[in-house]
Protein backbone atom coordinates (compact mmCIF):
# COMPACT_ATOMS: atom_id res chain seq x y z
CA UNK A 1 0.00 0.00 0.00
CA UNK A 2 1.56 3.31 -1.08
CA UNK A 3 1.43 6.57 0.86
CA UNK A 4 -1.42 8.07 -1.21
CA UNK A 5 -3.60 5.01 -0.65
CA UNK A 6 -2.87 5.14 3.08
CA UNK A 7 -3.80 8.83 3.26
CA UNK A 8 -7.05 8.24 1.37
CA UNK A 9 -8.00 5.31 3.63
CA UNK A 10 -7.29 7.31 6.78
CA UNK A 11 -9.33 10.25 5.48
CA UNK A 12 -12.30 7.96 4.83
CA UNK A 13 -12.05 6.43 8.29
CA UNK A 14 -11.80 9.82 10.04
CA UNK A 15 -14.74 11.16 8.06
CA UNK A 16 -16.79 8.11 8.98
CA UNK A 17 -15.98 8.47 12.69
CA UNK A 18 -16.88 12.14 12.60
CA UNK A 19 -20.10 11.43 10.74
CA UNK A 20 -21.06 8.72 13.25
CA UNK A 21 -20.52 11.10 16.18
CA UNK A 22 -22.51 13.81 14.43
CA UNK A 23 -25.37 11.42 13.71
CA UNK A 24 -25.41 10.27 17.33
CA UNK A 25 -25.77 13.88 18.49
CA UNK A 26 -28.43 14.62 15.85
CA UNK A 27 -30.53 11.56 16.72
CA UNK A 28 -30.44 12.21 20.45
CA UNK A 29 -33.86 13.46 21.56
CA UNK A 30 -34.09 16.04 24.32
CA UNK A 31 -36.04 15.31 27.47
CA UNK A 32 -36.53 16.38 31.07
CA UNK A 33 -33.20 16.81 32.87
CA UNK A 34 -31.18 17.91 29.84
CA UNK A 35 -29.45 21.28 30.19
CA UNK A 36 -29.34 23.23 26.94
CA UNK A 37 -28.06 26.60 25.78
CA UNK A 38 -29.35 28.70 22.86
CA UNK A 39 -27.20 31.42 21.37
CA UNK A 40 -28.25 33.88 18.65
CA UNK A 41 -25.15 35.47 17.14
CA UNK A 42 -25.02 39.25 17.59
CA UNK A 43 -28.18 39.37 19.70
CA UNK A 44 -28.65 39.67 23.47
CA UNK A 45 -31.03 36.77 23.77
CA UNK A 46 -28.89 33.89 25.02
CA UNK A 47 -30.70 31.30 27.11
CA UNK A 48 -29.40 28.46 29.27
CA UNK A 49 -31.98 26.21 30.87
CA UNK A 50 -32.46 22.76 32.35
CA UNK A 51 -35.59 21.18 30.96
CA UNK A 52 -38.31 20.36 33.47
CA UNK A 53 -40.87 17.55 33.36
CA UNK A 54 -42.78 19.22 30.52
CA UNK A 55 -39.59 19.65 28.50
CA UNK A 56 -40.42 23.28 27.72
CA UNK A 57 -38.75 26.66 28.25
CA UNK A 58 -39.32 30.36 27.56
CA UNK A 59 -37.39 32.14 24.83
CA UNK A 60 -37.28 35.90 24.06
CA UNK A 61 -39.97 37.04 21.56
CA UNK A 62 -41.15 33.46 21.01
CA UNK A 63 -42.55 32.65 24.43
CA UNK A 64 -42.94 29.01 25.47
CA UNK A 65 -41.12 26.44 23.33
CA UNK A 66 -41.19 22.66 23.69
CA UNK A 67 -37.84 20.89 23.36
CA UNK A 68 -38.90 17.47 24.61
CA UNK A 69 -38.81 14.81 21.91
CA UNK A 70 -36.77 16.95 19.50
CA UNK A 71 -33.16 16.73 18.42
CA UNK A 72 -30.78 19.66 18.78
CA UNK A 73 -30.97 20.26 15.04
CA UNK A 74 -34.78 20.20 15.05
CA UNK A 75 -34.94 22.72 17.88
CA UNK A 76 -32.32 24.89 16.16
CA UNK A 77 -34.38 24.89 12.94
CA UNK A 78 -37.60 25.69 14.78
CA UNK A 79 -36.12 28.70 16.62
CA UNK A 80 -34.47 29.97 13.42
CA UNK A 81 -37.71 29.70 11.47
CA UNK A 82 -39.78 31.47 14.11
CA UNK A 83 -37.26 34.29 14.56
CA UNK A 84 -37.28 34.85 10.79
CA UNK A 85 -41.05 35.26 10.95
CA UNK A 86 -41.12 38.98 11.78
CA UNK A 87 -38.26 39.32 14.29
CA UNK A 88 -34.82 38.93 12.69
CA UNK A 89 -33.67 38.95 9.06
CA UNK A 90 -31.03 36.23 9.12
CA UNK A 91 -30.73 34.79 12.66
CA UNK A 92 -27.67 32.64 13.35
CA UNK A 93 -28.91 30.21 15.99
CA UNK A 94 -26.85 27.65 17.83
CA UNK A 95 -28.39 25.10 20.21
CA UNK A 96 -26.08 23.00 22.38
CA UNK A 97 -26.45 20.34 25.04
CA UNK A 98 -24.51 21.62 28.04
CA UNK A 99 -25.32 18.69 30.28
CA UNK A 100 -27.19 15.48 29.51
CA UNK A 101 -29.91 14.17 31.78
CA UNK A 102 -28.71 11.55 34.29
CA UNK A 103 -28.82 7.79 34.02
CA UNK A 104 -29.87 5.46 36.85
CA UNK A 105 -28.43 2.30 38.40
CA UNK A 106 -30.44 0.09 40.74
CA UNK A 107 -30.66 -3.46 41.98
CA UNK A 108 -27.73 -5.38 43.40
CA UNK A 109 -25.07 -2.67 43.40
CA UNK A 110 -23.45 -0.79 46.29
CA UNK A 111 -24.69 2.76 45.64
CA UNK A 112 -27.97 2.79 43.69
CA UNK A 113 -29.20 6.12 42.39
CA UNK A 114 -28.86 8.66 39.60
CA UNK A 115 -25.53 9.69 38.09
CA UNK A 116 -24.43 12.39 35.61
CA UNK A 117 -24.12 11.05 32.09
CA UNK A 118 -20.69 10.91 30.44
CA UNK A 119 -19.94 10.56 26.73
CA UNK A 120 -19.03 7.00 25.75
CA UNK A 121 -20.47 5.52 28.95
CA UNK A 122 -20.75 1.72 29.11
CA UNK A 123 -22.69 -0.55 31.46
CA UNK A 124 -19.42 -1.58 33.12
CA UNK A 125 -18.47 2.06 33.78
CA UNK A 126 -21.99 2.89 35.01
CA UNK A 127 -21.86 0.08 37.55
CA UNK A 128 -18.37 1.16 38.61
CA UNK A 129 -19.61 4.71 39.22
CA UNK A 130 -22.34 3.21 41.42
CA UNK A 131 -19.78 1.44 43.62
CA UNK A 132 -19.70 -1.87 41.77
CA UNK A 133 -21.66 -5.08 42.22
CA UNK A 134 -22.60 -6.08 45.75
CA UNK A 135 -22.17 -9.62 47.08
CA UNK A 136 -25.66 -10.67 45.97
CA UNK A 137 -25.36 -9.51 42.35
CA UNK A 138 -25.66 -11.84 39.39
CA UNK A 139 -23.12 -10.31 37.03
CA UNK A 140 -24.58 -12.23 34.10
CA UNK A 141 -28.05 -10.76 34.58
CA UNK A 142 -27.77 -7.06 33.88
CA UNK A 143 -30.58 -5.23 32.10
CA UNK A 144 -31.05 -1.78 30.58
CA UNK A 145 -34.48 -0.15 30.54
CA UNK A 146 -34.79 2.38 27.74
CA UNK A 147 -38.08 3.95 26.60
CA UNK A 148 -39.94 1.46 28.85
CA UNK A 149 -38.32 -1.52 27.09
CA UNK A 150 -36.10 -3.84 29.16
CA UNK A 151 -33.26 -5.71 27.47
CA UNK A 152 -30.50 -7.96 28.80
CA UNK A 153 -27.10 -6.48 27.96
CA UNK A 154 -23.39 -7.18 28.18
CA UNK A 155 -21.08 -5.05 30.30
CA UNK A 156 -19.56 -3.36 27.23
CA UNK A 157 -22.97 -2.14 25.98
CA UNK A 158 -23.35 1.65 25.61
CA UNK A 159 -25.52 3.70 27.96
CA UNK A 160 -27.63 6.69 26.96
CA UNK A 161 -28.94 9.53 29.13
CA UNK A 162 -32.12 8.51 30.93
CA UNK A 163 -31.28 4.78 30.81
CA UNK A 164 -31.93 2.61 33.84
CA UNK A 165 -29.34 -0.09 34.54
CA UNK A 166 -30.78 -2.92 36.66
CA UNK A 167 -28.68 -5.68 38.22
CA UNK A 168 -30.56 -8.78 39.36
CA UNK A 169 -29.90 -10.77 42.49
CA UNK A 170 -28.19 -14.12 42.09
CA UNK A 171 -30.08 -17.28 43.01
CA UNK A 172 -29.71 -21.02 43.25
CA UNK A 173 -32.37 -23.70 43.06
CA UNK A 174 -32.83 -26.79 45.20
CA UNK A 175 -35.34 -29.57 44.67
CA UNK A 176 -35.94 -33.18 45.50
CA UNK A 177 -35.94 -34.48 49.06
CA UNK A 178 -35.78 -31.24 51.05
CA UNK A 179 -38.55 -29.79 53.17
CA UNK A 180 -39.01 -26.57 51.15
CA UNK A 181 -37.72 -26.95 47.58
CA UNK A 182 -37.52 -23.80 45.48
CA UNK A 183 -35.49 -20.74 44.57
CA UNK A 184 -33.19 -19.09 47.14
CA UNK A 185 -30.91 -16.07 47.26
CA UNK A 186 -27.29 -16.98 46.65
CA UNK A 187 -24.55 -15.87 49.05
CA UNK A 188 -20.82 -16.10 48.26
CA UNK A 189 -19.13 -18.90 50.17
CA UNK A 190 -22.30 -20.95 50.43
CA UNK A 191 -21.94 -24.74 50.59
CA UNK A 192 -24.37 -27.49 49.61
CA UNK A 193 -24.99 -28.18 53.30
CA UNK A 194 -25.95 -24.53 53.87
CA UNK A 195 -28.23 -24.62 50.82
CA UNK A 196 -30.03 -27.69 52.17
CA UNK A 197 -30.40 -25.95 55.53
CA UNK A 198 -32.01 -22.91 53.88
CA UNK A 199 -34.47 -25.26 52.21
CA UNK A 200 -35.57 -26.64 55.60
CA UNK A 201 -33.22 -29.60 55.74
CA UNK A 202 -33.50 -33.14 54.41
CA UNK A 203 -36.76 -35.05 54.40
CA UNK A 204 -36.96 -38.47 56.00
CA UNK A 205 -36.66 -40.06 52.55
CA UNK A 206 -33.53 -38.12 51.54
CA UNK A 207 -30.28 -39.80 50.62
CA UNK A 208 -27.66 -37.50 52.11
CA UNK A 209 -24.95 -39.15 50.05
CA UNK A 210 -26.84 -38.86 46.78
CA UNK A 211 -26.92 -35.15 45.97
CA UNK A 212 -26.25 -33.82 42.47
CA UNK A 213 -25.70 -30.32 41.11
CA UNK A 214 -26.04 -28.78 37.70
CA UNK A 215 -24.11 -25.57 37.09
CA UNK A 216 -25.73 -22.84 35.03
CA UNK A 217 -22.72 -22.82 32.71
CA UNK A 218 -23.18 -26.55 31.98
CA UNK A 219 -26.91 -26.80 31.37
CA UNK A 220 -26.41 -29.18 28.46
CA UNK A 221 -24.47 -31.66 30.61
CA UNK A 222 -25.77 -34.19 33.12
CA UNK A 223 -25.86 -33.13 36.78
CA UNK A 224 -22.71 -34.03 38.69
CA UNK A 225 -22.42 -35.78 42.06
CA UNK A 226 -21.46 -33.38 44.82
CA UNK A 227 -20.61 -33.44 48.53
CA UNK A 228 -22.25 -31.42 51.27
CA UNK A 229 -19.03 -29.46 51.86
CA UNK A 230 -18.71 -28.42 48.22
CA UNK A 231 -19.32 -24.82 47.20
CA UNK A 232 -22.49 -23.63 45.53
CA UNK A 233 -22.36 -21.29 42.54
CA UNK A 234 -24.94 -18.72 41.48
CA UNK A 235 -27.52 -20.36 39.23
CA UNK A 236 -26.82 -23.89 40.48
CA UNK A 237 -29.62 -26.45 40.51
CA UNK A 238 -29.19 -28.82 43.45
CA UNK A 239 -31.17 -32.05 43.58
CA UNK A 240 -31.37 -34.31 46.63
CA UNK A 241 -32.24 -37.85 45.61
CA UNK A 242 -34.53 -40.24 47.46
CA UNK A 243 -33.13 -43.10 49.51
CA UNK A 244 -34.58 -46.50 48.67
CA UNK A 245 -33.34 -48.29 51.78
C-alpha positions as CSV (number, residue, x, y, z in Angstrom):
1,X,0.0,0.0,0.0
2,X,1.6,3.3,-1.1
3,X,1.4,6.6,0.9
4,X,-1.4,8.1,-1.2
5,X,-3.6,5.0,-0.7
6,X,-2.9,5.1,3.1
7,X,-3.8,8.8,3.3
8,X,-7.0,8.2,1.4
9,X,-8.0,5.3,3.6
10,X,-7.3,7.3,6.8
11,X,-9.3,10.2,5.5
12,X,-12.3,8.0,4.8
13,X,-12.0,6.4,8.3
14,X,-11.8,9.8,10.0
15,X,-14.7,11.2,8.1
16,X,-16.8,8.1,9.0
17,X,-16.0,8.5,12.7
18,X,-16.9,12.1,12.6
19,X,-20.1,11.4,10.7
20,X,-21.1,8.7,13.3
21,X,-20.5,11.1,16.2
22,X,-22.5,13.8,14.4
23,X,-25.4,11.4,13.7
24,X,-25.4,10.3,17.3
25,X,-25.8,13.9,18.5
26,X,-28.4,14.6,15.9
27,X,-30.5,11.6,16.7
28,X,-30.4,12.2,20.5
29,X,-33.9,13.5,21.6
30,X,-34.1,16.0,24.3
31,X,-36.0,15.3,27.5
32,X,-36.5,16.4,31.1
33,X,-33.2,16.8,32.9
34,X,-31.2,17.9,29.8
35,X,-29.5,21.3,30.2
36,X,-29.3,23.2,26.9
37,X,-28.1,26.6,25.8
38,X,-29.3,28.7,22.9
39,X,-27.2,31.4,21.4
40,X,-28.2,33.9,18.7
41,X,-25.2,35.5,17.1
42,X,-25.0,39.3,17.6
43,X,-28.2,39.4,19.7
44,X,-28.6,39.7,23.5
45,X,-31.0,36.8,23.8
46,X,-28.9,33.9,25.0
47,X,-30.7,31.3,27.1
48,X,-29.4,28.5,29.3
49,X,-32.0,26.2,30.9
50,X,-32.5,22.8,32.3
51,X,-35.6,21.2,31.0
52,X,-38.3,20.4,33.5
53,X,-40.9,17.6,33.4
54,X,-42.8,19.2,30.5
55,X,-39.6,19.7,28.5
56,X,-40.4,23.3,27.7
57,X,-38.7,26.7,28.3
58,X,-39.3,30.4,27.6
59,X,-37.4,32.1,24.8
60,X,-37.3,35.9,24.1
61,X,-40.0,37.0,21.6
62,X,-41.1,33.5,21.0
63,X,-42.6,32.7,24.4
64,X,-42.9,29.0,25.5
65,X,-41.1,26.4,23.3
66,X,-41.2,22.7,23.7
67,X,-37.8,20.9,23.4
68,X,-38.9,17.5,24.6
69,X,-38.8,14.8,21.9
70,X,-36.8,16.9,19.5
71,X,-33.2,16.7,18.4
72,X,-30.8,19.7,18.8
73,X,-31.0,20.3,15.0
74,X,-34.8,20.2,15.1
75,X,-34.9,22.7,17.9
76,X,-32.3,24.9,16.2
77,X,-34.4,24.9,12.9
78,X,-37.6,25.7,14.8
79,X,-36.1,28.7,16.6
80,X,-34.5,30.0,13.4
81,X,-37.7,29.7,11.5
82,X,-39.8,31.5,14.1
83,X,-37.3,34.3,14.6
84,X,-37.3,34.8,10.8
85,X,-41.1,35.3,11.0
86,X,-41.1,39.0,11.8
87,X,-38.3,39.3,14.3
88,X,-34.8,38.9,12.7
89,X,-33.7,38.9,9.1
90,X,-31.0,36.2,9.1
91,X,-30.7,34.8,12.7
92,X,-27.7,32.6,13.3
93,X,-28.9,30.2,16.0
94,X,-26.8,27.6,17.8
95,X,-28.4,25.1,20.2
96,X,-26.1,23.0,22.4
97,X,-26.4,20.3,25.0
98,X,-24.5,21.6,28.0
99,X,-25.3,18.7,30.3
100,X,-27.2,15.5,29.5
101,X,-29.9,14.2,31.8
102,X,-28.7,11.6,34.3
103,X,-28.8,7.8,34.0
104,X,-29.9,5.5,36.8
105,X,-28.4,2.3,38.4
106,X,-30.4,0.1,40.7
107,X,-30.7,-3.5,42.0
108,X,-27.7,-5.4,43.4
109,X,-25.1,-2.7,43.4
110,X,-23.4,-0.8,46.3
111,X,-24.7,2.8,45.6
112,X,-28.0,2.8,43.7
113,X,-29.2,6.1,42.4
114,X,-28.9,8.7,39.6
115,X,-25.5,9.7,38.1
116,X,-24.4,12.4,35.6
117,X,-24.1,11.0,32.1
118,X,-20.7,10.9,30.4
119,X,-19.9,10.6,26.7
120,X,-19.0,7.0,25.8
121,X,-20.5,5.5,28.9
122,X,-20.8,1.7,29.1
123,X,-22.7,-0.5,31.5
124,X,-19.4,-1.6,33.1
125,X,-18.5,2.1,33.8
126,X,-22.0,2.9,35.0
127,X,-21.9,0.1,37.6
128,X,-18.4,1.2,38.6
129,X,-19.6,4.7,39.2
130,X,-22.3,3.2,41.4
131,X,-19.8,1.4,43.6
132,X,-19.7,-1.9,41.8
133,X,-21.7,-5.1,42.2
134,X,-22.6,-6.1,45.7
135,X,-22.2,-9.6,47.1
136,X,-25.7,-10.7,46.0
137,X,-25.4,-9.5,42.4
138,X,-25.7,-11.8,39.4
139,X,-23.1,-10.3,37.0
140,X,-24.6,-12.2,34.1
141,X,-28.1,-10.8,34.6
142,X,-27.8,-7.1,33.9
143,X,-30.6,-5.2,32.1
144,X,-31.1,-1.8,30.6
145,X,-34.5,-0.2,30.5
146,X,-34.8,2.4,27.7
147,X,-38.1,3.9,26.6
148,X,-39.9,1.5,28.9
149,X,-38.3,-1.5,27.1
150,X,-36.1,-3.8,29.2
151,X,-33.3,-5.7,27.5
152,X,-30.5,-8.0,28.8
153,X,-27.1,-6.5,28.0
154,X,-23.4,-7.2,28.2
155,X,-21.1,-5.0,30.3
156,X,-19.6,-3.4,27.2
157,X,-23.0,-2.1,26.0
158,X,-23.3,1.6,25.6
159,X,-25.5,3.7,28.0
160,X,-27.6,6.7,27.0
161,X,-28.9,9.5,29.1
162,X,-32.1,8.5,30.9
163,X,-31.3,4.8,30.8
164,X,-31.9,2.6,33.8
165,X,-29.3,-0.1,34.5
166,X,-30.8,-2.9,36.7
167,X,-28.7,-5.7,38.2
168,X,-30.6,-8.8,39.4
169,X,-29.9,-10.8,42.5
170,X,-28.2,-14.1,42.1
171,X,-30.1,-17.3,43.0
172,X,-29.7,-21.0,43.3
173,X,-32.4,-23.7,43.1
174,X,-32.8,-26.8,45.2
175,X,-35.3,-29.6,44.7
176,X,-35.9,-33.2,45.5
177,X,-35.9,-34.5,49.1
178,X,-35.8,-31.2,51.0
179,X,-38.6,-29.8,53.2
180,X,-39.0,-26.6,51.2
181,X,-37.7,-27.0,47.6
182,X,-37.5,-23.8,45.5
183,X,-35.5,-20.7,44.6
184,X,-33.2,-19.1,47.1
185,X,-30.9,-16.1,47.3
186,X,-27.3,-17.0,46.7
187,X,-24.5,-15.9,49.0
188,X,-20.8,-16.1,48.3
189,X,-19.1,-18.9,50.2
190,X,-22.3,-21.0,50.4
191,X,-21.9,-24.7,50.6
192,X,-24.4,-27.5,49.6
193,X,-25.0,-28.2,53.3
194,X,-26.0,-24.5,53.9
195,X,-28.2,-24.6,50.8
196,X,-30.0,-27.7,52.2
197,X,-30.4,-25.9,55.5
198,X,-32.0,-22.9,53.9
199,X,-34.5,-25.3,52.2
200,X,-35.6,-26.6,55.6
201,X,-33.2,-29.6,55.7
202,X,-33.5,-33.1,54.4
203,X,-36.8,-35.1,54.4
204,X,-37.0,-38.5,56.0
205,X,-36.7,-40.1,52.5
206,X,-33.5,-38.1,51.5
207,X,-30.3,-39.8,50.6
208,X,-27.7,-37.5,52.1
209,X,-25.0,-39.2,50.1
210,X,-26.8,-38.9,46.8
211,X,-26.9,-35.1,46.0
212,X,-26.3,-33.8,42.5
213,X,-25.7,-30.3,41.1
214,X,-26.0,-28.8,37.7
215,X,-24.1,-25.6,37.1
216,X,-25.7,-22.8,35.0
217,X,-22.7,-22.8,32.7
218,X,-23.2,-26.5,32.0
219,X,-26.9,-26.8,31.4
220,X,-26.4,-29.2,28.5
221,X,-24.5,-31.7,30.6
222,X,-25.8,-34.2,33.1
223,X,-25.9,-33.1,36.8
224,X,-22.7,-34.0,38.7
225,X,-22.4,-35.8,42.1
226,X,-21.5,-33.4,44.8
227,X,-20.6,-33.4,48.5
228,X,-22.3,-31.4,51.3
229,X,-19.0,-29.5,51.9
230,X,-18.7,-28.4,48.2
231,X,-19.3,-24.8,47.2
232,X,-22.5,-23.6,45.5
233,X,-22.4,-21.3,42.5
234,X,-24.9,-18.7,41.5
235,X,-27.5,-20.4,39.2
236,X,-26.8,-23.9,40.5
237,X,-29.6,-26.5,40.5
238,X,-29.2,-28.8,43.5
239,X,-31.2,-32.1,43.6
240,X,-31.4,-34.3,46.6
241,X,-32.2,-37.9,45.6
242,X,-34.5,-40.2,47.5
243,X,-33.1,-43.1,49.5
244,X,-34.6,-46.5,48.7
245,X,-33.3,-48.3,51.8
